[in-house]
């Protein structure tokens, strides 16, 4: 019998080199696979990502779909590579032969498949929730909305432009349709902030100016009193709350009047909650900005925050601030005002018959429905005032009689000369604006009740304790 010739030293060295090379190739294949596996979530969040290699003059993109294809190709190529090497008697080992790496891979693949299935089910069901946009360094205008004669603002959607004329009145440096006023409150002064929509912002001048004149002539207490108009056309209660959170600490009010309830129940393609931008830090903001477009994140956010609106389709329209959210917003408004050391006064919005102009603007489905839902929002305002033990000026009840019909503009929403304000372009006699003057008179009476109430006395004791406390 002939003995099989053993390989010489040079042949053994060559065989070992080939085995090592193929073992390294399998290892490199596994490294590429796991790199793509860990990269997949980033690609999913970032959508299409372009990479530029200038010195090679190459540009390529890595979307999550391309990354998934790479994973499948690498995983499919691995058995063929190992089988090819096994036929040559030199088994190749890589990361997949390690139990720890196997567990990591299987766990991540299972998670990715679950998320893909979940996203697919939500997509087939047509689920979508509108999440608020985010603003951070580099995305400062995200979520801003452009409205005629206003400036876009990502947190408020829009705001008045200081120095510009708006319906016959120049916008002051604070950004409101009012006289110029020093933001810093003078010592010994009591300040009233009047927040609201166009019903507060309107007038030649508006009711906050009439209130200011009345407080100057007959202050509720021996101190100096002033009133500032912070009304903005088109604002909902959510926008008003954001505005107060931005300016309240700076203006240091003693009383804040809250007069909303019209724009909140107008129809819109998106609710205000999903349009008002949220301010975040750069890293958290970028993560949220990427996640807010994912249906699974929308679903989880909707579960945690029922106020987020679910949309059934692109043509869906709903209320800008739905009833329960309006209720919660007013309650939050009251807490924010009290936290600022001021007393809140809620005001109900009176009405007359609604104008057909509402439906040309798609604000409501019908006159009957618009009137019914407005009355519901008025009742919510009353309920919140009772539940929160807050002062209430019930203009809807005070102006309900036919003797007040002359207070209203033709649209049944605003007062007096509202449609003619821009054309008049001047301050008019008080007798031309009986509705706005009556609002100011009722507010003055309400303030007299406020200063005799327990909340005012408690605030006085608190302020007295702060001023008399020793400085450490």
Secondary structure, 3 states (H helix, E strand, C coil): CCCCCCCCHHHHHHHHHHHHHHHHHHHHHHHHHHHHHHHHHHHHHHCCCEEEEHHHCEEEECCHHHHHHHHHHHHHHHHHHHHHHHCCCCCCCCHHHCHHHHHHHHHHHHHHHHHHHHHHHHHHHCCEECCCCEECCCCCCCCCCCCCCCEEECCCEEECCCCCEECCEECCCCCCCCCCCCCCCCCCEEEEEEEECHHHHCCCCCHHHHHHHHHHHCCCCCCEEEEEEEECCCCCHHHHHHHHHHHHHHHCCCEEEEECCCHHHCEECCCHHHHCCEECCHHHHHHHHHHCCCHHHHHHHHHHCCCCCEECCCCCCEECCCHHHHHHHHHHHHHHHHHCCCEEEEECCCCCCCCCHHHHCCCCCCHHHHHHHHHHHHHHHHHHHHHCCCEEECHHHHCCCHHHHHHECCCCCCECCHHHHHHHCCCCCHHHCHHHHHHHHHHHHHHHHHCCCHHHHHHHHHHHHHHHCCCC
